[in-house]
């Protein structure tokens, strides 16, 4: 209770404390979607389903495209809805509508693991698009409550604690989901349970805002005869704000810089699990553990970031955090699995000699099974199916649990001659002990494409000598991201509050949401295009360049001038209403 009490200490009376507490709980609630669904499960699951259906390793670029499209709707409607919400007291109603949409389609994602190959990833993608509209659109309105809940001098404190609540809530439900997955396996039933409980967590805890946080009062609310009239007025006000943007020089510079750096930060966070699945071939469990660790580290570091912002300046702390993100991107480009060599258990298809049966028994990497690795009809796995499926499945399509020595010998011979695929084989024990084969497009085969020299250099001179496999590399990245992730979000939100007139909060946060969702649309699209034209490592490097550009522009924001302009607009609005 002491920690939670500290988070609402800026409120002056019990009613204000309750209102602020309700606002915090919504961050706690919707992080079940942001963390478990959007960051951990769906990226890796979509990439895995896509890879299996197509027989390729490009699931990360497909997910990037879906993630980008899911943000397009919010980017378009946020400024207009924000302008309407600054004229009618309906912020809570809009937020409730977004919440219900998000909750329903999050629960519906639980059907995807039970659908057939090819259908499953498309259904999951559609649910993601609509579910993310509920999450991202709701956040735009949710942020617009903040100027009414905190004075300008308290925004670093309030924004940081809001993010900390989110990390705590998301981590709590993720621990439950991870425990179930580790205990029972990430079966379709467990995945369905994860999606449904994430939706219920969002709805149950999020309802605290609607119970405790009142509708913000406007100086002169309008009345409209129809919804169409309100929408027209919203468009008119957005157009007017665009024409008058020259009044808000510092805010304009900040929004452009935010578009750039949030583009990069959002893409790194959103694509991490898909990148780990497609490029590094990490296990689902490892992605859960990593992203849980990121959020646990972020809880205290976000609060520390808020205290640092009060002491050293919001802009200065934000710039420092963004520089750390650039270092993270550079390292991520250089992540690479160590050579498989004689590490039998890291091969995709492992054959172990059973003396009693005089046969080699099959185990697949992460116990996923042949069906979860090899596409049934995708063109990318066509050569592999022709060469090897007779050894992996019977005529009915069932997995063959073992091979007699005669067939195993044929497989061992064939796997050395047919290498145009993305998988690996290893034999352990018996006459074939030590026979191993790795396809030329397996993740450990970095190749000679653009930027391949960097992961090769790091693997030969850093990862290999230190014994840092991809799991340890991933943990290092997670620790670095956790240190600064909350600080970037919280301090960016703080700067937005400082530069925003309270009387235009929803509209300006609509622009903030528009910029954020434009970034969430543009960043993944850039990633997808770069990954398809070049490779996934080039895509990550491109994102780092975008963060640097945004950071450079951020240094030109004059917070004092921007805050003074916002205060003058507020005085003008209240004076005209009297």
Number of C-alpha atoms within 10 A of each C-alpha: 6 6 8 12 11 11 23 21 13 19 19 9 9 10 13 18 20 19 22 27 23 22 26 27 22 25 28 26 29 29 28 28 25 21 26 24 23 23 22 28 20 23 29 28 24 26 27 25 26 26 27 26 27 22 25 21 21 23 28 30 27 23 28 29 21 23 26 23 22 24 27 19 19 28 25 17 16 27 28 25 25 29 27 24 27 27 22 17 17 16 22 20 14 17 20 20 13 22 25 18 17 29 25 18 23 30 20 19 25 21 18 23 21 14 14 11 20 18 15 20 25 17 17 24 22 15 23 26 20 19 29 28 25 24 26 26 28 26 20 28 28 20 21 26 22 24 23 16 21 20 15 18 12 16 26 30 26 27 29 30 26 26 24 27 25 27 28 21 24 27 24 17 22 25 15 12 22 22 14 16 18 12 9 11 16 18 13 15 14 17 23 21 16 27 26 20 21 28 27 18 22 28 20 14 18 22 19 19 24 17 11 18 22 18 15 18 12 16 16 15 12 12 11 12 7 8 9 10 12 21 16 13 17 22 18 13 18 22 14 11 18 9 10 10 13 11 14 18 15 21 26 16 18 26 23 15 25 24 24 28 32 28 27 32 26 20 25 23 16 24 24 21 31 30 26 24 27 21 23 19 21 20 17 23 16 19 25 24 17 23 26 25 17 25 29 20 21 28 24 19 20 31 24 17 27 27 17 16 21 16 10 11 15 24 21 14 21 23 21 14 23 24 16 15 26 22 14 21 25 17 18 21 20 21 25 26 22 18 15 17 13 14 9 19 16 17 23 23 22 20 27 20 22 15 10 6 12 13 20 24 19 21 19 18 18 14 12 14 17 23 16 16 21 24 24 20 15 17 14 19 23 16 15 21 20 9 15 14 18 15 17 21 15 12 9 6 13 11 17 16 16 21 21 14 17 9 15 20 14 11 18 17 13 14 20 14 10 16 19 14 19 22 20 23 21 27 25 20 14 15 12 18 13 14 18 20 23 25 19 17 17 20 22 19 17 17 14 9 11 12 17 17 14 17 21 20 12 17 22 13 11 13 22 15 10 10 11 18 16 19 17 13 17 21 18 17 20 24 20 18 26 24 24 24 28 32 32 26 19 27 28 22 19 27 23 25 26 25 26 27 24 25 24 22 25 32 30 27 28 30 25 26 30 26 25 26 30 24 26 30 26 24 30 31 23 21 31 25 17 20 21 15 11 14 20 23 25 20 23 26 20 18 26 25 17 20 24 20 14 24 23 13 17 23 15 13 19 16 19 11 14 23 21 14 19 21 17 11 17 16 13 11 17 13 10 9 9 7
